[in-house]
Amino acid sequence: MPSPFESGSLASIFATPVWSFKPAGGVAIGERLAGYLRELRDADPRGRAGGSAGVWQSRDDLHRTEDLAELVSIISDASRAALSLLQVECTLKITGLWGNISRGQSALHEHTHPNNYLSGVFYARMPEGAGAIAFKDPRPQTRVFRPRTLRDNPLNSLEFECAATTGTLLLFPAWLEHGVRPSRTEDERITIAWNLMITGPLGSHEELAYSEL
């Protein structure tokens, strides 16, 4: 049956970017960092999270240690690539970087990272069945009305689950609400997370004033 339209197109407007990078040698880097975080946990079993809910969390200044210098350099490269795609001009600085070790049904509630521009996570160890990160649709109006869907896809989903593997690095807007699903394995899930904030001058305030009209 011939199409009733001469042409057609789809404009994906107001997109929310989530970048995924596979650093060269990422699996080997992950193995080394997983061992380093286990050493930190052995020295401080309670960690920053107080050892609650089956999740161990390190202090948040690991970006200042020599052991994380390689990852910090990779984060810098990934951030420059993201800024290039966004076509924005600014300098970013890490405001915090910490390690997480969890296992079993441990999950992380939905949250954002206020007072930061970008956030990210590196998967030092992501065994099969480990809890995936899930991003929530930031547009509140999408929940006003929802028809029955035949199959989830990027155009109709209210959440996006990213099944990252060991050695993967994700970067996303710090305002994007996200959480971690419960794991289906007792193997340890080991990640390193961080925040990035703009340093120096920001853009023109006239741009924001115009957007409010």
GUMINU-10755 format. One record per residue (C-alpha): x, y, z; residue in three letters; residue number from 0. Coordinates in steps of 0.25 Angstrom, whole numbers, always signed. Example, Ala and Ser with C-alpha at 12.3 -4.5 7.8 and 13.67 -1.06 7.14 Angstrom:
BEGIN
[[+49; -18; +31]; 'ALA'; 0]
[[+55; -4; +29]; 'SER'; 1]
//
This chain:
BEGIN
[[+0; +0; +0]; 'MET'; 0]
[[+6; +13; -4]; 'PRO'; 1]
[[+9; +24; +7]; 'SER'; 2]
[[-1; +35; +8]; 'PRO'; 3]
[[+10; +45; +11]; 'PHE'; 4]
[[+20; +51; +2]; 'GLU'; 5]
[[+31; +52; +13]; 'SER'; 6]
[[+32; +51; +28]; 'GLY'; 7]
[[+42; +53; +39]; 'SER'; 8]
[[+44; +52; +54]; 'LEU'; 9]
[[+50; +64; +62]; 'ALA'; 10]
[[+55; +59; +75]; 'SER'; 11]
[[+55; +72; +83]; 'ILE'; 12]
[[+60; +75; +97]; 'PHE'; 13]
[[+68; +63; +97]; 'ALA'; 14]
[[+75; +58; +110]; 'THR'; 15]
[[+89; +53; +107]; 'PRO'; 16]
[[+95; +41; +114]; 'VAL'; 17]
[[+109; +38; +109]; 'TRP'; 18]
[[+115; +24; +110]; 'SER'; 19]
[[+130; +22; +108]; 'PHE'; 20]
[[+139; +10; +107]; 'LYS'; 21]
[[+153; +14; +111]; 'PRO'; 22]
[[+165; +7; +105]; 'ALA'; 23]
[[+168; -4; +115]; 'GLY'; 24]
[[+156; -1; +123]; 'GLY'; 25]
[[+154; -15; +129]; 'VAL'; 26]
[[+169; -15; +134]; 'ALA'; 27]
[[+167; -1; +140]; 'ILE'; 28]
[[+154; -6; +146]; 'GLY'; 29]
[[+161; -18; +152]; 'GLU'; 30]
[[+172; -10; +158]; 'ARG'; 31]
[[+162; +0; +164]; 'LEU'; 32]
[[+153; -11; +170]; 'ALA'; 33]
[[+165; -16; +177]; 'GLY'; 34]
[[+169; -2; +182]; 'TYR'; 35]
[[+155; +0; +187]; 'LEU'; 36]
[[+154; -13; +195]; 'ARG'; 37]
[[+167; -9; +202]; 'GLU'; 38]
[[+160; +4; +206]; 'LEU'; 39]
[[+148; -4; +211]; 'ARG'; 40]
[[+157; -13; +219]; 'ASP'; 41]
[[+163; -1; +226]; 'ALA'; 42]
[[+150; +6; +228]; 'ASP'; 43]
[[+139; -5; +228]; 'PRO'; 44]
[[+128; +5; +232]; 'ARG'; 45]
[[+131; +15; +221]; 'GLY'; 46]
[[+124; +28; +218]; 'ARG'; 47]
[[+111; +21; +217]; 'ALA'; 48]
[[+112; +16; +231]; 'GLY'; 49]
[[+112; +1; +226]; 'GLY'; 50]
[[+97; +2; +225]; 'SER'; 51]
[[+87; -5; +215]; 'ALA'; 52]
[[+99; -14; +210]; 'GLY'; 53]
[[+106; -3; +203]; 'VAL'; 54]
[[+120; +2; +206]; 'TRP'; 55]
[[+124; +16; +201]; 'GLN'; 56]
[[+138; +23; +202]; 'SER'; 57]
[[+141; +37; +205]; 'ARG'; 58]
[[+138; +47; +194]; 'ASP'; 59]
[[+152; +52; +191]; 'ASP'; 60]
[[+159; +41; +184]; 'LEU'; 61]
[[+161; +49; +172]; 'HIS'; 62]
[[+173; +56; +180]; 'ARG'; 63]
[[+180; +42; +181]; 'THR'; 64]
[[+191; +37; +172]; 'GLU'; 65]
[[+183; +24; +171]; 'ASP'; 66]
[[+172; +30; +163]; 'LEU'; 67]
[[+180; +39; +154]; 'ALA'; 68]
[[+178; +30; +142]; 'GLU'; 69]
[[+163; +30; +144]; 'LEU'; 70]
[[+163; +46; +146]; 'VAL'; 71]
[[+170; +47; +133]; 'SER'; 72]
[[+160; +39; +126]; 'ILE'; 73]
[[+149; +47; +132]; 'ILE'; 74]
[[+155; +59; +127]; 'SER'; 75]
[[+156; +54; +113]; 'ASP'; 76]
[[+141; +49; +114]; 'ALA'; 77]
[[+136; +62; +119]; 'SER'; 78]
[[+143; +70; +108]; 'ARG'; 79]
[[+136; +61; +98]; 'ALA'; 80]
[[+123; +63; +104]; 'ALA'; 81]
[[+125; +79; +104]; 'LEU'; 82]
[[+129; +78; +90]; 'SER'; 83]
[[+116; +71; +86]; 'LEU'; 84]
[[+108; +81; +95]; 'LEU'; 85]
[[+115; +92; +88]; 'GLN'; 86]
[[+117; +100; +101]; 'VAL'; 87]
[[+130; +106; +106]; 'GLU'; 88]
[[+134; +105; +120]; 'CYS'; 89]
[[+144; +99; +130]; 'THR'; 90]
[[+140; +87; +139]; 'LEU'; 91]
[[+145; +83; +152]; 'LYS'; 92]
[[+143; +70; +160]; 'ILE'; 93]
[[+136; +74; +173]; 'THR'; 94]
[[+135; +60; +178]; 'GLY'; 95]
[[+139; +46; +175]; 'LEU'; 96]
[[+136; +33; +183]; 'TRP'; 97]
[[+136; +18; +182]; 'GLY'; 98]
[[+124; +9; +184]; 'ASN'; 99]
[[+123; -6; +187]; 'ILE'; 100]
[[+110; -13; +188]; 'SER'; 101]
[[+104; -27; +186]; 'ARG'; 102]
[[+91; -35; +187]; 'GLY'; 103]
[[+78; -28; +188]; 'GLN'; 104]
[[+84; -14; +191]; 'SER'; 105]
[[+79; -3; +183]; 'ALA'; 106]
[[+80; +12; +182]; 'LEU'; 107]
[[+68; +21; +183]; 'HIS'; 108]
[[+65; +31; +172]; 'GLU'; 109]
[[+73; +44; +174]; 'HIS'; 110]
[[+80; +55; +167]; 'THR'; 111]
[[+94; +62; +170]; 'HIS'; 112]
[[+90; +77; +173]; 'PRO'; 113]
[[+100; +89; +171]; 'ASN'; 114]
[[+107; +81; +160]; 'ASN'; 115]
[[+107; +81; +145]; 'TYR'; 116]
[[+111; +67; +141]; 'LEU'; 117]
[[+112; +54; +148]; 'SER'; 118]
[[+118; +41; +144]; 'GLY'; 119]
[[+121; +27; +148]; 'VAL'; 120]
[[+132; +17; +145]; 'PHE'; 121]
[[+129; +2; +146]; 'TYR'; 122]
[[+141; -5; +152]; 'ALA'; 123]
[[+134; -18; +154]; 'ARG'; 124]
[[+120; -21; +148]; 'MET'; 125]
[[+117; -36; +149]; 'PRO'; 126]
[[+105; -42; +141]; 'GLU'; 127]
[[+92; -39; +149]; 'GLY'; 128]
[[+98; -27; +156]; 'ALA'; 129]
[[+88; -15; +158]; 'GLY'; 130]
[[+87; -6; +146]; 'ALA'; 131]
[[+86; +9; +147]; 'ILE'; 132]
[[+72; +14; +143]; 'ALA'; 133]
[[+70; +29; +139]; 'PHE'; 134]
[[+56; +35; +141]; 'LYS'; 135]
[[+49; +43; +130]; 'ASP'; 136]
[[+51; +58; +135]; 'PRO'; 137]
[[+39; +63; +128]; 'ARG'; 138]
[[+27; +63; +138]; 'PRO'; 139]
[[+16; +65; +127]; 'GLN'; 140]
[[+19; +51; +122]; 'THR'; 141]
[[+12; +45; +134]; 'ARG'; 142]
[[-1; +53; +132]; 'VAL'; 143]
[[-6; +43; +122]; 'PHE'; 144]
[[+0; +30; +117]; 'ARG'; 145]
[[-7; +20; +107]; 'PRO'; 146]
[[-4; +5; +108]; 'ARG'; 147]
[[+9; +2; +101]; 'THR'; 148]
[[+12; -10; +92]; 'LEU'; 149]
[[+27; -9; +95]; 'ARG'; 150]
[[+36; +1; +102]; 'ASP'; 151]
[[+45; +9; +94]; 'ASN'; 152]
[[+53; +23; +95]; 'PRO'; 153]
[[+40; +30; +91]; 'LEU'; 154]
[[+30; +25; +101]; 'ASN'; 155]
[[+38; +20; +113]; 'SER'; 156]
[[+37; +27; +126]; 'LEU'; 157]
[[+51; +21; +131]; 'GLU'; 158]
[[+63; +17; +123]; 'PHE'; 159]
[[+72; +5; +129]; 'GLU'; 160]
[[+86; +5; +125]; 'CYS'; 161]
[[+92; -9; +126]; 'ALA'; 162]
[[+107; -4; +126]; 'ALA'; 163]
[[+118; -15; +127]; 'THR'; 164]
[[+132; -15; +134]; 'THR'; 165]
[[+141; -4; +129]; 'GLY'; 166]
[[+129; +5; +124]; 'THR'; 167]
[[+129; +20; +128]; 'LEU'; 168]
[[+116; +28; +128]; 'LEU'; 169]
[[+114; +43; +128]; 'LEU'; 170]
[[+100; +50; +130]; 'PHE'; 171]
[[+94; +63; +134]; 'PRO'; 172]
[[+95; +65; +149]; 'ALA'; 173]
[[+80; +69; +150]; 'TRP'; 174]
[[+76; +56; +143]; 'LEU'; 175]
[[+69; +47; +154]; 'GLU'; 176]
[[+74; +33; +155]; 'HIS'; 177]
[[+75; +21; +164]; 'GLY'; 178]
[[+81; +7; +164]; 'VAL'; 179]
[[+73; -6; +162]; 'ARG'; 180]
[[+74; -17; +172]; 'PRO'; 181]
[[+85; -28; +168]; 'SER'; 182]
[[+81; -42; +165]; 'ARG'; 183]
[[+95; -47; +169]; 'THR'; 184]
[[+103; -48; +182]; 'GLU'; 185]
[[+115; -44; +174]; 'ASP'; 186]
[[+121; -30; +178]; 'GLU'; 187]
[[+117; -18; +169]; 'ARG'; 188]
[[+128; -8; +170]; 'ILE'; 189]
[[+127; +6; +164]; 'THR'; 190]
[[+134; +20; +165]; 'ILE'; 191]
[[+125; +32; +164]; 'ALA'; 192]
[[+128; +47; +163]; 'TRP'; 193]
[[+122; +61; +161]; 'ASN'; 194]
[[+127; +72; +152]; 'LEU'; 195]
[[+124; +87; +153]; 'MET'; 196]
[[+127; +99; +144]; 'ILE'; 197]
[[+138; +108; +149]; 'THR'; 198]
[[+139; +122; +144]; 'GLY'; 199]
[[+129; +131; +136]; 'PRO'; 200]
[[+115; +125; +132]; 'LEU'; 201]
[[+107; +129; +120]; 'GLY'; 202]
[[+99; +141; +118]; 'SER'; 203]
[[+87; +143; +127]; 'HIS'; 204]
[[+79; +149; +115]; 'GLU'; 205]
[[+78; +135; +110]; 'GLU'; 206]
[[+71; +130; +122]; 'LEU'; 207]
[[+62; +142; +123]; 'ALA'; 208]
[[+58; +140; +109]; 'TYR'; 209]
[[+54; +125; +112]; 'SER'; 210]
[[+44; +130; +122]; 'GLU'; 211]
[[+36; +138; +112]; 'LEU'; 212]
//
